[in-house]
Amino acid sequence: MSDLHGIVVSEFGKPIVITCVDATGAGVNISTYTANVKFHQWEGSEEHTLAATFVTTGIDGKITCAFAAGNTPLIYGTWRAQVILTKVGVNAKSKPIVVEVWEAI
């Protein structure tokens, strides 16, 4: 689950909160992992990886990240995001999250 309702081209600094959940929708304990969120343009090659931090301690599955100046989507359209959790001996990925990147007007 996430609050990714949309991002605007070149927008940065807005917190993005994602909750890692199990099949029942309950938050899972990810407190022992390092978390990153990869954003990839659906039919293109632009890609950004954001370091994520825990909203609290990680036991509720909640992470947050934000685009920074110089590291933002430059092309509008449909993108996908994926949470990547790593620790020694484990590299786990979430199912892709569809994200709309809106044109800046």
C-alpha positions as CSV (number, residue, x, y, z in Angstrom):
1,M,0.0,0.0,0.0
2,S,1.2,3.5,-0.6
3,D,0.2,7.1,-0.8
4,L,1.5,7.4,-4.4
5,H,-1.4,9.2,-6.0
6,G,0.9,11.0,-8.4
7,I,4.1,12.9,-8.7
8,V,4.8,16.0,-10.9
9,V,7.8,16.2,-13.2
10,S,10.8,17.8,-11.3
11,E,8.8,17.8,-8.0
12,F,10.9,17.1,-4.9
13,G,10.9,17.1,-1.2
14,K,7.3,15.7,-0.8
15,P,7.4,12.7,1.6
16,I,6.2,9.4,0.0
17,V,5.0,6.8,2.5
18,I,4.7,3.2,1.6
19,T,3.5,0.3,3.9
20,C,4.9,-3.2,3.2
21,V,2.0,-5.6,3.9
22,D,1.4,-9.3,3.8
23,A,-1.4,-11.1,1.8
24,T,-4.0,-10.1,4.4
25,G,-3.1,-6.4,4.2
26,A,-1.3,-6.3,7.6
27,G,1.9,-4.4,8.0
28,V,5.0,-6.7,8.1
29,N,8.1,-6.3,10.3
30,I,10.9,-5.0,8.0
31,S,13.0,-3.5,10.9
32,T,16.0,-5.6,10.1
33,Y,16.2,-4.6,6.4
34,T,17.7,-1.8,4.4
35,A,14.9,-0.3,2.2
36,N,15.1,1.4,-1.2
37,V,12.4,2.4,-3.6
38,K,13.1,2.1,-7.3
39,F,11.1,4.2,-9.8
40,H,11.2,3.2,-13.5
41,Q,9.5,4.9,-16.4
42,W,7.1,2.3,-17.8
43,E,8.1,2.4,-21.5
44,G,11.4,4.2,-21.2
45,S,14.8,4.0,-19.6
46,E,14.6,6.8,-17.0
47,E,15.1,5.3,-13.5
48,H,15.6,6.7,-10.0
49,T,16.4,4.8,-6.7
50,L,15.5,6.5,-3.4
51,A,16.9,5.5,-0.1
52,A,14.0,4.9,2.3
53,T,13.8,5.2,6.1
54,F,11.4,3.8,8.6
55,V,8.5,6.0,9.6
56,T,8.8,4.6,13.1
57,T,10.8,1.5,13.8
58,G,9.9,-0.6,10.8
59,I,7.9,-3.2,12.7
60,D,4.7,-1.8,11.2
61,G,6.1,-2.0,7.6
62,K,6.0,1.8,7.0
63,I,8.8,3.4,5.1
64,T,9.2,6.9,3.7
65,C,11.3,8.5,0.9
66,A,11.4,11.6,-1.2
67,F,12.8,12.8,-4.4
68,A,15.6,15.3,-4.1
69,A,16.7,18.2,-6.3
70,G,18.6,16.7,-9.3
71,N,17.0,13.3,-8.7
72,T,13.4,13.6,-9.9
73,P,11.4,12.2,-12.8
74,L,11.9,14.3,-15.9
75,I,9.4,12.6,-18.2
76,Y,5.7,12.5,-17.4
77,G,3.5,9.4,-18.0
78,T,3.1,6.0,-16.3
79,W,5.9,4.8,-14.1
80,R,6.3,1.8,-11.8
81,A,7.8,1.8,-8.3
82,Q,9.1,-1.2,-6.4
83,V,10.3,-1.5,-2.8
84,I,13.6,-3.4,-2.5
85,L,14.5,-4.8,1.0
86,T,18.0,-6.2,1.6
87,K,20.0,-7.7,4.4
88,V,22.7,-10.3,4.5
89,G,21.5,-13.2,2.4
90,V,18.2,-11.6,1.4
91,N,17.1,-9.4,-1.5
92,A,13.3,-9.1,-1.5
93,K,11.2,-7.0,-3.8
94,S,7.6,-5.9,-3.6
95,K,5.1,-6.2,-6.4
96,P,5.3,-3.2,-8.7
97,I,3.3,-0.1,-7.8
98,V,1.8,1.9,-10.7
99,V,2.6,5.6,-10.4
100,E,1.5,8.5,-12.6
101,V,4.0,11.2,-13.1
102,W,2.1,14.3,-14.2
103,E,3.2,17.1,-16.5
104,A,4.3,20.3,-14.9
105,I,2.3,23.3,-16.3
